[in-house]
């Protein structure tokens, strides 16, 4: 089934695919490379030469094609001005990447004002890619012309729900472990898929909810339109729509208010 035109953001989505193809070639060439160079950033998180080179590829592509747009990236910060901002994470899941775990992805998003209107997640080591543009649904597949539409689940009772998360440590560090454990205990099933993958599973309807207590804008932006265009909801723990609140709850929509309530 071929997805419909992405209307006014069609060219932006196609550009994101072209850039992701270029980045995938580079990151896969560095995945499990014996000469991969890894160091610690000031916040003690790891960064590799692959992260930096991947963001450079993204910025170069956007600079050529969208020179008037601003860019926000994990490794090189914010550049440019204007209402249109590309928000990118060159490798989401760097800890997995440097250890040889294939759960990592390049995240590319476009925000037009305060709304994220394009999102693409490319996980080449998993052989998967997901994307969405405003008003045209969420999709997964090899290309724009060969894709399957995504739909969230229809689970409506928390005791029947599957919950995805990244770790318990973050909830403990922020004094919110007890309500999160209560949320877990009430669910049918819990698994720590982690990072972008939890949210793509929500969009696919494979799990029903995902939550994390602290995230950066570039961790979330690309995920939002994919989840929402698949029929779900994506908010902060305070219920604010989108990736702007510093943390995330994504659900199939039917369970969202209950999850927010259980998390306090």
ZIVENMO-V858436 format. One record per residue. N is the residue number from 1. PSI is psi in whole degrees, -180 to 180 (NA if undefined). D_CENTER is the distance of its C-alpha to the mean C-alpha in Angstrom with 2 decimals. Layout:
BEGIN
N;PSI;D_CENTER
N;PSI;D_CENTER
END
This chain:
BEGIN
1;129;24.03
2;127;23.12
3;155;20.67
4;170;22.37
5;144;22.34
6;23;19.50
7;-130;22.37
8;-15;22.20
9;15;18.74
10;-49;19.75
11;-35;20.57
12;-42;17.40
13;-42;15.32
14;-40;17.93
15;-43;17.73
16;-40;14.01
17;-45;15.04
18;-45;18.05
19;-41;16.39
20;-37;13.83
21;-43;17.02
22;-44;18.66
23;-42;16.02
24;-41;15.83
25;-40;19.59
26;-49;19.63
27;-38;17.12
28;-31;18.79
29;-22;22.10
30;-13;21.25
31;124;19.69
32;17;22.58
33;137;24.76
34;-20;27.74
35;18;27.84
36;129;24.25
37;126;24.73
38;136;22.78
39;170;23.56
40;136;22.57
41;171;21.33
42;-27;23.19
43;11;20.77
44;6;21.57
45;151;18.17
46;153;18.63
47;140;18.16
48;167;19.55
49;-27;21.26
50;-39;18.58
51;-50;15.89
52;-43;18.39
53;-37;19.63
54;-43;16.29
55;-34;15.68
56;-39;19.32
57;-44;18.91
58;-47;16.17
59;-38;18.39
60;-44;21.44
61;-43;20.20
62;-36;19.15
63;-39;22.39
64;-42;24.45
65;-27;22.98
66;57;21.85
67;-21;24.10
68;-9;24.40
69;150;20.73
70;160;19.34
71;134;16.61
72;120;14.58
73;156;13.46
74;-43;13.12
75;-31;16.34
76;14;18.55
77;-151;17.82
78;138;18.61
79;150;21.09
80;176;22.78
81;165;23.35
82;170;23.00
83;-21;21.16
84;122;18.70
85;127;16.06
86;129;13.60
87;118;10.79
88;142;9.71
89;108;8.76
90;-39;11.22
91;103;10.55
92;118;7.88
93;40;10.39
94;-37;13.52
95;-39;15.73
96;-45;15.17
97;-48;15.74
98;-18;18.95
99;-1;20.25
100;12;19.89
101;129;17.37
102;4;15.49
103;84;12.13
104;159;10.24
105;158;8.33
106;130;8.51
107;126;6.00
108;124;8.47
109;155;8.96
110;123;12.43
111;130;13.76
112;102;17.35
113;-129;18.95
114;11;17.09
115;130;15.14
116;118;11.90
117;-15;13.49
118;136;11.54
119;135;8.03
120;134;7.90
121;118;6.24
122;120;9.42
123;80;10.61
124;-29;14.30
125;-21;15.77
126;-9;14.79
127;32;15.98
128;149;13.03
129;141;11.15
130;148;9.51
131;164;9.97
132;152;11.49
133;155;13.87
134;125;15.72
135;5;18.38
136;10;18.09
137;171;16.01
138;147;12.98
139;157;13.83
140;146;13.57
141;-167;16.16
142;-27;17.72
143;173;18.18
144;-31;18.53
145;-9;21.98
146;86;21.27
147;158;18.59
148;140;18.45
149;144;17.33
150;144;14.99
151;136;16.42
152;170;15.65
153;171;18.51
154;16;21.77
155;129;22.28
156;-7;23.98
157;132;25.44
158;-33;23.68
159;-10;26.17
160;3;24.89
161;153;21.17
162;128;18.79
163;130;16.54
164;145;13.67
165;175;13.17
166;-50;12.82
167;167;16.34
168;-19;19.30
169;-46;20.13
170;-39;17.95
171;-39;19.43
172;-43;22.84
173;-27;22.62
174;13;21.96
175;25;24.73
176;19;22.72
177;-42;23.17
178;-50;25.93
179;-32;24.23
180;-39;21.18
181;-38;23.71
182;-40;25.49
183;-44;22.40
184;-44;22.02
185;-30;25.75
186;-13;25.76
187;159;23.19
188;-39;24.38
189;143;22.00
190;143;19.48
191;142;17.55
192;72;15.51
193;-44;12.93
194;153;10.64
195;-147;7.38
196;-31;4.36
197;-36;7.57
198;-42;8.80
199;-33;6.74
200;-34;7.52
201;-34;10.92
202;-47;11.28
203;-33;10.88
204;-13;13.35
205;9;15.66
206;-33;15.99
207;169;15.30
208;-17;15.96
209;152;14.10
210;148;11.66
211;144;12.24
212;143;12.06
213;-16;14.84
214;124;13.64
215;156;10.54
216;162;10.68
217;-44;9.80
218;-18;8.07
219;-27;5.76
220;-31;4.93
221;-48;6.42
222;-23;4.82
223;-31;3.60
224;-56;7.19
225;-27;9.41
226;-46;8.41
227;-47;9.26
228;-38;12.13
229;-20;13.54
230;-2;13.76
231;4;15.93
232;-173;14.04
233;147;13.67
234;115;11.10
235;176;13.13
236;174;14.10
237;-21;16.64
238;-1;19.25
239;6;18.17
240;131;17.20
241;142;15.00
242;-167;11.76
243;19;9.89
244;-5;13.33
245;0;14.68
246;2;13.53
247;178;12.31
248;142;10.69
249;124;12.23
250;134;10.97
251;177;13.86
252;3;15.80
253;-44;17.57
254;-30;20.84
255;-1;20.09
256;-50;18.28
257;-36;21.42
258;-43;22.70
259;-46;19.71
260;-43;19.90
261;-41;23.63
262;-30;23.61
263;-5;21.44
264;NA;24.01
END
